[in-house]
Amino acid sequence: MARIVVIGAGTGGMAAAARLAVAGHRVTVHERTETYGGALRRYTRDGFAFDTGPGLLHLPAVHRDLFVKTGRERLEDRVDLVRVAATARHVFPDGSAVTLPNASRGKVIAALDDAFGAGAGDRWARMLTRAREAWEATRRPLLEEPLRDEPASRGALVRDGAYPALRRKGLLRRRPPTLAEAARDELGDPRLAAMLCGCVWGYGLDPETAPATAALLAYVEDAFGTWYVRGGGLRTLADALYDRCRERRVTFVFGSEVTAVREKDGRAAGVELADGSTEDADVVVTGGGPAAPGSPGAGPAGTARLTVLLALRGARPQGTPHRTLVHRAEAPGRPLTVLRPDDPALRPDDAHETAVLSLPVPAGAVEATAEAERLAEELLAAADGAGLGLRERLLWHVVRTPADNEAETGAPGGLVPPPALPGAGGAFLHPANTTPLPGLYAVGGWSHPGGGLAAAGMTGAMAAGLIEDPDWRGST
């Protein structure tokens, strides 16, 4: 039995802690804030409740595996996991709109043909088929195997040919296309291109710089569906993971900031705390983000987010999509996301509704309260321009800036880590879960395989597997 210290009680840290505790190790988690969950936080006021981090879940199989492996219990036995009816509704500046049914390729094709004309659905489906090829070629080294320096490990993730782009144009296109270029080349209709780019923006990636392999993110949503945790939102998933850790005798110490990783005889030997005390350990797992002690670095930067929480009077209109993307003429390709969950646990009664507006912004771009409020007004106006009618029902709102995210997660500038992507010569890969210091491992969205709830959960599996067996080759 080893003594293991985990830095940070985020999704990756708790996933690693639960798996390591089941393996028989004595695990202590030090969290600098007063709660667990990392970005999975909740804001409550006047009977309203809001997810302040991710509002939807993809690839729930990662969390299902975690709960089975740490207790032979289904995830659905702990949370009410539901597939939302529609992946998203897209509203465009010209007044056109389309709602994409969740996890039904045939219905998606029909919806696109109805909205944009015959052939639109087929072009979208062919793009997703090419994205599936990238997914199938890279899924295992991207999500299920530790990142190693061996050529065989990195080869499929570094090569630029993972996404089979149709064609390349001009001298500048001797390089592989970006996601935005592939969208314009292959989809034909600028609204279809905006849909694909909007999906990628939702993961904190700029489609003008992200490789075309980012299309696999849209494929994953299409193939595996979009999910929500009813009865309190995604924060409820953090509650369940925390409870599982406690059931496996993981010790949590909140308000306990780790300031340094101690070394002895050339390997990690414990941690130093802000109060001047130390704790010895045989293994240290760092999950506190790029600013945390022992962090291997940040990897691709991603973007920050401005979020506006809306408390609304009046019942949620029947048939309202869970997620709407408002594509704005003044910011083509970077849509406003509106989340409106149908969850009684988030509202005081059925005569009220909650909504969350979210927009990707550069780190540090929105700092002053006045600037944040001005941008919030613009987003409300954009939502109303798309016919959502939120302002007239508004009771109150709260603006959350990147600084709020930085305070909660420790990420510089409030950056949200993007998922790892193949291609681009490896520029969109995150640092490995092993580090140059023996006995020190990295988890969380800033390590392989990157950001997003599924990937962050996999970082915990990666670290736990490597701690148990340095030659571990991945999940089976």
C-alpha positions as CSV (number, residue, x, y, z in Angstrom):
1,M,0.0,0.0,0.0
2,A,1.4,3.4,-1.1
3,R,0.8,6.8,0.5
4,I,-0.6,9.0,-2.3
5,V,-1.3,12.7,-2.2
6,V,-3.6,14.2,-4.9
7,I,-3.4,17.9,-5.5
8,G,-6.8,19.2,-6.4
9,A,-10.3,17.8,-6.1
10,G,-11.3,18.3,-9.7
11,T,-12.8,15.6,-11.9
12,G,-9.4,14.2,-12.9
13,G,-8.1,14.2,-9.3
14,M,-11.2,12.5,-7.9
15,A,-11.2,9.9,-10.7
16,A,-7.6,9.0,-9.9
17,A,-8.2,9.0,-6.1
18,A,-11.2,6.6,-6.4
19,R,-9.3,4.2,-8.6
20,L,-6.2,4.3,-6.5
21,A,-8.1,3.8,-3.3
22,V,-9.8,0.7,-4.7
23,A,-6.4,-0.6,-5.5
24,G,-5.6,-0.5,-1.8
25,H,-3.6,2.7,-1.5
26,R,-4.0,5.4,1.2
27,V,-5.1,8.5,-0.7
28,T,-5.3,12.1,0.6
29,V,-6.7,14.9,-1.6
30,H,-5.6,18.5,-0.8
31,E,-7.9,21.1,-2.3
32,R,-7.1,24.8,-2.0
33,T,-10.8,25.9,-2.2
34,E,-13.6,24.9,0.1
35,T,-15.3,22.4,-2.2
36,Y,-14.7,19.7,-4.8
37,G,-15.5,19.4,-8.4
38,G,-13.1,21.8,-10.2
39,A,-15.1,23.5,-12.9
40,L,-18.3,21.6,-11.9
41,R,-19.7,24.2,-9.6
42,R,-23.2,25.4,-8.7
43,Y,-24.6,28.9,-8.1
44,T,-27.8,29.1,-6.0
45,R,-30.0,32.1,-5.2
46,D,-33.7,32.5,-4.4
47,G,-34.6,28.9,-5.2
48,F,-32.7,29.0,-8.6
49,A,-29.7,26.9,-9.2
50,F,-27.2,26.9,-12.1
51,D,-24.3,24.9,-13.4
52,T,-21.5,27.4,-13.7
53,G,-19.2,25.0,-15.6
54,P,-20.1,22.4,-18.2
55,G,-23.8,22.0,-18.7
56,L,-23.9,18.9,-20.9
57,L,-22.0,15.6,-20.9
58,H,-20.6,13.6,-23.8
59,L,-19.1,10.1,-23.9
60,P,-20.7,9.1,-20.5
61,A,-19.1,5.6,-21.0
62,V,-16.0,7.1,-19.3
63,H,-17.9,7.8,-16.1
64,R,-19.9,4.5,-16.3
65,D,-16.5,2.7,-16.4
66,L,-15.3,4.6,-13.4
67,F,-18.3,3.7,-11.2
68,V,-18.2,0.0,-12.3
69,K,-14.4,-0.2,-11.7
70,T,-14.6,1.5,-8.3
71,G,-17.7,-0.3,-6.9
72,R,-19.4,-2.5,-9.4
73,E,-22.3,-0.1,-9.6
74,R,-23.8,1.6,-12.6
75,L,-23.5,5.4,-13.0
76,E,-27.3,5.5,-13.5
77,D,-27.7,4.0,-10.0
78,R,-26.2,7.3,-8.6
79,V,-27.4,10.0,-11.0
80,D,-30.4,10.4,-13.3
81,L,-28.5,10.5,-16.6
82,V,-30.8,11.3,-19.5
83,R,-30.2,11.8,-23.2
84,V,-31.5,15.2,-24.3
85,A,-34.0,15.3,-27.1
86,A,-32.0,17.5,-29.5
87,T,-28.3,17.9,-29.8
88,A,-28.8,21.6,-30.5
89,R,-31.0,24.2,-32.2
90,H,-29.1,26.6,-34.5
91,V,-30.5,30.0,-35.3
92,F,-28.8,32.2,-38.0
93,P,-28.7,35.9,-38.8
94,D,-30.9,35.5,-41.9
95,G,-33.7,34.1,-39.8
96,S,-33.3,30.5,-40.8
97,A,-33.0,27.8,-38.1
98,V,-32.6,24.1,-37.7
99,T,-32.9,21.7,-34.7
100,L,-30.7,18.6,-34.8
101,P,-32.3,15.5,-33.3
102,N,-30.0,13.8,-30.8
103,A,-28.0,10.7,-31.9
104,S,-30.2,10.0,-35.1
105,R,-28.2,10.5,-38.3
106,G,-31.3,9.9,-40.5
107,K,-33.4,12.5,-38.7
108,V,-30.5,15.0,-38.8
109,I,-30.2,14.6,-42.5
110,A,-33.9,15.1,-43.0
111,A,-33.9,18.2,-40.7
112,L,-31.1,19.8,-42.6
113,D,-32.7,19.1,-46.0
114,D,-35.9,20.7,-44.7
115,A,-34.1,23.7,-43.4
116,F,-31.5,24.4,-46.0
117,G,-32.6,22.5,-49.1
118,A,-32.0,19.1,-50.7
119,G,-28.5,17.9,-50.4
120,A,-27.6,19.8,-47.2
121,G,-28.1,16.7,-45.0
122,D,-26.0,14.6,-47.3
123,R,-23.1,17.0,-47.3
124,W,-23.2,17.1,-43.4
125,A,-23.3,13.3,-43.2
126,R,-20.4,12.9,-45.6
127,M,-18.4,15.3,-43.4
128,L,-19.2,13.3,-40.3
129,T,-18.2,10.1,-42.1
130,R,-14.8,11.6,-42.8
131,A,-14.6,12.7,-39.1
132,R,-15.5,9.2,-38.1
133,E,-12.4,8.0,-40.0
134,A,-10.3,10.3,-38.0
135,W,-12.0,9.1,-34.8
136,E,-11.4,5.5,-35.6
137,A,-7.8,6.0,-36.6
138,T,-6.9,7.9,-33.4
139,R,-9.5,7.0,-30.7
140,R,-7.4,4.5,-28.8
141,P,-4.1,6.5,-28.6
142,L,-6.1,9.8,-28.2
143,L,-8.4,8.7,-25.3
144,E,-7.5,5.3,-24.0
145,E,-3.7,5.0,-24.0
146,P,-1.0,6.9,-22.1
147,L,1.0,9.3,-24.2
148,R,4.5,8.1,-24.6
149,D,7.6,9.4,-26.5
150,E,7.7,6.2,-28.6
151,P,7.1,6.8,-32.3
152,A,4.4,4.1,-32.3
153,S,2.5,5.9,-29.5
154,R,2.6,9.4,-31.0
155,G,2.6,8.5,-34.7
156,A,-1.2,8.5,-35.3
157,L,-1.7,11.6,-33.2
158,V,1.0,13.7,-34.8
159,R,0.3,12.9,-38.5
160,D,-1.7,15.4,-40.4
161,G,-3.6,12.9,-42.5
162,A,-5.9,11.7,-39.8
163,Y,-8.8,13.7,-41.3
164,P,-9.3,12.9,-45.0
165,A,-9.9,16.4,-46.3
166,L,-11.5,16.5,-49.8
167,R,-9.1,18.9,-51.4
168,R,-6.6,21.7,-50.9
169,K,-6.7,25.1,-52.5
170,G,-3.9,27.5,-53.4
171,L,-0.3,27.6,-52.4
172,L,-1.1,28.1,-48.8
173,R,-3.1,24.9,-48.8
174,R,0.0,22.8,-49.3
175,R,-0.4,22.4,-45.5
176,P,-3.4,20.5,-44.1
177,P,-6.6,22.6,-43.7
178,T,-7.8,24.1,-40.5
179,L,-11.3,23.1,-39.3
180,A,-12.7,26.4,-40.7
181,E,-11.1,25.8,-44.1
182,A,-12.4,22.2,-44.3
183,A,-15.9,23.4,-43.3
184,R,-16.0,26.0,-46.0
185,D,-14.5,23.6,-48.6
186,E,-16.7,20.6,-47.8
187,L,-20.1,21.8,-46.6
188,G,-21.1,24.3,-49.3
189,D,-23.5,26.3,-47.2
190,P,-22.1,28.9,-44.8
191,R,-24.7,27.9,-42.3
192,L,-23.5,24.3,-42.2
193,A,-20.0,25.6,-41.9
194,A,-21.1,27.8,-39.0
195,M,-22.7,24.8,-37.3
196,L,-19.4,22.9,-37.4
197,C,-17.4,25.8,-36.3
198,G,-19.8,26.5,-33.5
199,C,-19.5,23.0,-32.2
200,V,-15.7,23.4,-32.0
201,W,-15.9,26.8,-30.3
202,G,-18.0,25.1,-27.6
203,Y,-14.9,23.1,-26.7
204,G,-12.7,26.2,-26.4
205,L,-11.0,25.8,-29.8
206,D,-10.8,28.5,-32.5
207,P,-11.8,26.8,-35.8
208,E,-9.5,29.1,-37.7
209,T,-6.5,27.6,-36.0
210,A,-7.7,24.2,-34.9
211,P,-6.8,21.3,-37.3
212,A,-9.5,19.7,-39.4
213,T,-9.4,16.7,-37.1
214,A,-11.5,18.9,-34.7
215,A,-14.4,17.7,-36.8
216,L,-14.3,14.5,-34.8
217,L,-15.8,16.5,-31.9
218,A,-19.0,16.9,-34.0
219,Y,-18.9,13.2,-34.9
220,V,-18.7,12.2,-31.2
221,E,-21.8,14.3,-30.4
222,D,-23.6,12.8,-33.4
223,A,-22.7,9.2,-32.8
224,F,-22.7,8.9,-29.0
225,G,-25.3,11.6,-28.1
226,T,-25.6,14.5,-25.7
227,W,-26.5,13.9,-22.1
228,Y,-27.7,15.8,-19.0
229,V,-27.9,14.9,-15.3
230,R,-31.4,15.6,-14.2
231,G,-32.0,16.5,-10.6
232,G,-29.4,19.2,-10.2
233,G,-27.3,19.4,-13.3
234,L,-23.7,18.4,-13.9
235,R,-22.7,19.4,-10.4
236,T,-24.6,16.3,-9.3
237,L,-22.0,14.2,-11.1
238,A,-19.3,15.8,-9.0
239,D,-21.4,15.0,-5.9
240,A,-21.6,11.4,-6.9
241,L,-17.9,11.2,-7.6
242,Y,-17.0,12.8,-4.3
243,D,-19.4,10.3,-2.5
244,R,-17.7,7.4,-4.3
245,C,-14.3,8.6,-3.1
246,R,-15.5,8.9,0.5
247,E,-17.0,5.4,0.3
248,R,-13.5,4.2,-0.7
249,R,-11.9,6.0,2.3
250,V,-10.3,8.8,0.4
251,T,-9.4,11.6,2.8
252,F,-10.2,15.2,1.6
253,V,-8.6,18.3,3.1
254,F,-10.3,21.5,1.9
255,G,-8.8,25.0,2.2
256,S,-5.4,23.3,1.9
257,E,-3.2,24.8,-0.7
258,V,-0.2,22.9,-1.9
259,T,2.7,25.2,-2.6
260,A,5.4,22.7,-3.7
261,V,6.1,19.1,-4.4
262,R,8.9,17.7,-2.2
263,E,11.7,15.7,-3.7
264,K,14.0,13.1,-2.1
265,D,16.6,10.9,-3.8
266,G,15.5,12.1,-7.2
267,R,11.7,11.4,-6.9
268,A,8.5,12.9,-5.5
269,A,8.4,12.4,-1.8
270,G,5.4,14.5,-0.6
271,V,4.1,18.1,-0.6
272,E,4.5,21.4,1.2
273,L,1.4,23.3,2.3
274,A,0.7,27.0,2.5
275,D,0.5,26.8,6.3
276,G,4.1,25.6,6.4
277,S,3.4,22.0,7.1
278,T,4.4,19.1,5.0
279,E,3.0,15.7,4.1
280,D,5.1,12.7,3.1
281,A,4.0,10.5,0.2
282,D,5.3,7.7,-2.0
283,V,3.4,9.2,-5.0
284,V,2.1,12.6,-5.8
285,V,-0.7,13.3,-8.4
286,T,-1.1,16.9,-9.5
287,G,-4.4,18.0,-10.9
288,G,-4.6,21.6,-10.0
289,G,-4.1,23.1,-13.5
290,P,-1.0,24.7,-15.2
291,A,-0.3,26.9,-12.1
292,A,-0.3,24.0,-9.7
293,P,2.9,22.7,-8.1
294,G,4.4,20.0,-10.3
295,S,2.3,20.8,-13.3
296,P,3.8,19.6,-16.5
297,G,2.5,22.7,-18.4
298,A,-0.6,23.9,-20.1
299,G,-0.6,22.4,-23.6
300,P,-2.9,24.1,-26.1
301,A,-4.3,27.3,-24.6
302,G,-8.0,27.1,-25.4
303,T,-10.2,30.1,-24.5
304,A,-11.9,31.5,-21.5
305,R,-15.7,32.0,-21.1
306,L,-18.1,34.7,-20.1
307,T,-21.3,33.3,-18.6
308,V,-24.5,35.0,-17.7
309,L,-27.0,33.2,-15.4
310,L,-30.6,34.2,-15.9
311,A,-33.5,33.8,-13.4
312,L,-36.7,34.0,-15.5
313,R,-40.3,34.4,-14.5
314,G,-42.8,32.2,-16.4
315,A,-42.9,28.5,-17.2
316,R,-40.4,27.0,-19.6
317,P,-42.2,26.9,-23.0
318,Q,-43.0,23.4,-24.1
319,G,-40.6,22.0,-26.7
320,T,-37.8,24.4,-25.8
321,P,-34.4,22.9,-26.8
322,H,-31.9,22.3,-24.0
323,R,-29.2,24.0,-26.1
324,T,-29.5,26.8,-28.7
325,L,-26.6,28.2,-30.6
326,V,-27.3,31.8,-31.8
327,H,-25.0,32.6,-34.8
328,R,-24.4,36.3,-34.9
329,A,-23.6,38.4,-38.0
330,E,-21.2,40.5,-36.0
331,A,-19.2,37.4,-34.8
332,P,-19.4,34.8,-37.6
333,G,-18.4,31.3,-36.5
334,R,-18.4,32.2,-32.8
335,P,-22.0,31.7,-31.6
336,L,-23.7,32.4,-28.3
337,T,-24.7,29.3,-26.5
338,V,-28.0,29.3,-24.5
339,L,-28.7,26.4,-22.2
340,R,-32.2,26.0,-20.9
341,P,-32.4,22.7,-18.9
342,D,-35.9,21.2,-18.2
343,D,-35.0,20.4,-14.6
344,P,-37.3,21.1,-11.6
345,A,-34.4,20.9,-9.3
346,L,-33.0,24.1,-10.8
347,R,-36.0,26.4,-10.3
348,P,-38.2,27.3,-7.3
349,D,-41.4,26.1,-9.1
350,D,-42.8,25.4,-12.5
351,A,-43.7,29.1,-12.9
352,H,-40.0,29.9,-13.3
353,E,-37.1,28.9,-15.5
354,T,-33.3,29.1,-15.5
355,A,-31.1,29.9,-18.5
356,V,-27.4,30.2,-19.0
357,L,-25.7,32.3,-21.7
358,S,-22.1,31.4,-22.6
359,L,-19.6,33.0,-25.0
360,P,-15.9,32.0,-25.6
361,V,-13.6,35.0,-25.0
362,P,-9.8,35.5,-24.9
363,A,-8.2,35.0,-21.5
364,G,-8.3,38.2,-19.5
365,A,-10.4,40.0,-22.2
366,V,-13.3,40.7,-19.8
367,E,-12.1,42.0,-16.4
368,A,-14.0,45.1,-15.4
369,T,-17.5,44.8,-14.1
370,A,-18.8,47.5,-16.5
371,E,-17.3,45.7,-19.5
372,A,-18.8,42.4,-18.4
373,E,-22.3,43.9,-17.9
374,R,-22.1,45.6,-21.3
375,L,-21.3,42.3,-23.0
376,A,-24.0,40.6,-21.0
377,E,-26.5,43.1,-22.4
378,E,-25.2,42.4,-26.0
379,L,-25.8,38.7,-25.4
380,L,-29.3,39.2,-24.1
381,A,-30.1,41.3,-27.1
382,A,-28.7,38.6,-29.4
383,A,-30.8,36.0,-27.7
384,D,-33.9,38.1,-28.1
385,G,-33.0,38.8,-31.7
386,A,-33.1,35.1,-32.3
387,G,-36.6,35.0,-30.9
388,L,-35.9,33.5,-27.5
389,G,-37.7,36.3,-25.6
390,L,-35.6,36.2,-22.4
391,R,-35.2,39.8,-21.4
392,E,-39.0,40.4,-20.9
393,R,-39.1,37.5,-18.4
394,L,-35.9,38.4,-16.6
395,L,-36.0,38.6,-12.8
396,W,-32.3,39.0,-12.2
397,H,-29.0,38.0,-13.7
398,V,-25.4,37.2,-12.6
399,V,-22.4,37.7,-14.9
400,R,-19.5,35.4,-14.3
401,T,-16.2,36.4,-15.9
402,P,-13.0,34.5,-16.7
403,A,-11.7,35.8,-13.3
404,D,-14.4,33.8,-11.5
405,N,-13.3,30.7,-13.3
406,E,-9.6,31.4,-12.5
407,A,-10.5,31.8,-8.8
408,E,-12.3,28.5,-8.7
409,T,-10.0,26.4,-10.9
410,G,-6.7,28.1,-10.7
411,A,-6.4,28.3,-14.5
412,P,-4.5,31.5,-15.5
413,G,-6.8,34.0,-17.1
414,G,-9.8,31.6,-16.5
415,L,-8.8,29.5,-19.5
416,V,-10.8,26.3,-20.1
417,P,-8.6,23.4,-21.3
418,P,-9.6,22.1,-24.7
419,P,-9.7,18.4,-25.6
420,A,-6.6,16.9,-27.2
421,L,-6.7,16.6,-31.0
422,P,-4.6,14.6,-33.5
423,G,-2.8,16.2,-36.4
424,A,-1.1,19.6,-36.6
425,G,2.2,17.9,-35.8
426,G,1.1,17.3,-32.2
427,A,0.5,20.9,-31.4
428,F,-2.9,20.2,-29.9
429,L,-1.8,17.4,-27.6
430,H,-1.5,17.9,-23.9
431,P,1.5,16.9,-21.7
432,A,1.7,13.3,-20.7
433,N,0.4,11.9,-17.4
434,T,3.9,10.9,-16.4
435,T,6.4,13.8,-15.6
436,P,10.2,14.1,-15.6
437,L,10.2,13.6,-11.9
438,P,9.7,10.0,-10.9
439,G,6.7,9.4,-8.6
440,L,4.9,12.6,-9.9
441,Y,1.9,12.2,-12.2
442,A,-0.5,14.7,-13.8
443,V,-4.3,14.5,-14.2
444,G,-7.0,17.0,-15.1
445,G,-7.9,18.8,-18.3
446,W,-4.4,20.3,-18.7
447,S,-2.8,16.8,-19.1
448,H,-3.4,14.0,-21.7
449,P,-6.0,13.6,-23.1
450,G,-7.1,17.2,-22.3
451,G,-10.3,19.1,-21.4
452,G,-13.9,18.1,-21.3
453,L,-15.5,15.9,-18.7
454,A,-14.9,12.6,-20.5
455,A,-11.2,13.4,-21.2
456,A,-10.6,14.7,-17.7
457,G,-12.1,11.5,-16.3
458,M,-9.7,9.5,-18.5
459,T,-6.7,11.4,-17.1
460,G,-7.6,9.8,-13.7
461,A,-7.6,6.3,-15.4
462,M,-4.3,7.1,-17.1
463,A,-2.5,8.1,-13.9
464,A,-4.0,5.3,-11.8
465,G,-3.0,2.7,-14.5
466,L,0.6,4.0,-14.7
467,I,1.0,4.1,-11.0
468,E,0.0,0.5,-10.7
469,D,2.1,-0.6,-13.7
470,P,4.6,1.7,-15.4
471,D,4.2,-0.4,-18.5
472,W,0.4,-0.1,-18.6
473,R,-0.8,0.3,-22.2
474,G,-4.3,1.6,-21.7
475,S,-7.8,0.6,-21.0
476,T,-9.3,-2.6,-22.4
